[in-house]
């Protein structure tokens, strides 16, 4: 399995909370152990914590997050 994401990019905008192409730092993560990959937390545009799946995330219309950088 890939290493956990460190920086992710939203593939689409989602209301006020996520902006297409914007980078978000992953603040916590854990292996979800299924086809969704990692479960991670980011700080959204409103300053709230958002819990996201790496793959097929409901916050971004079941798309995959773009992983810019992974933990070393």
Secondary structure, DSSP 4 states (H G I P E B T S, - for coil): -PPPEEEEE-SS-BTTTB-TT-EEEEEEEEE--STT-EEEEEE-TTS-EEEEESSSBGGGTTBPPEEEEE--
